[in-house]
Amino acid sequence: MPSDNLTLIGLGLAGLFIVWLVFSMIKKVFGLVLLAALVIGAYVLWNNPAMLQSLLDTVGGFFGGR
């Protein structure tokens, strides 16, 4: 492990940059996966009216509907 202050500061900044880069990429990938899941779910419900009706009945039961 180097004991030079400038080297330690540089390694710390490089580590912070890598952590920031990883977390920003994870956030972006998570957003894209969530968007894809919503699109796929909407497509499945659009093409399966029985499943859509079942979902609406379940949601209506939670919120005091029929």
Summary of the structure (lengths in Angstrom):
residues: 66
radius of gyration: 24.0
end to end distance: 68.4
largest distance: 71.8
contacts: 124
relative contact order: 0.06
helix: 86%
strand: 0%
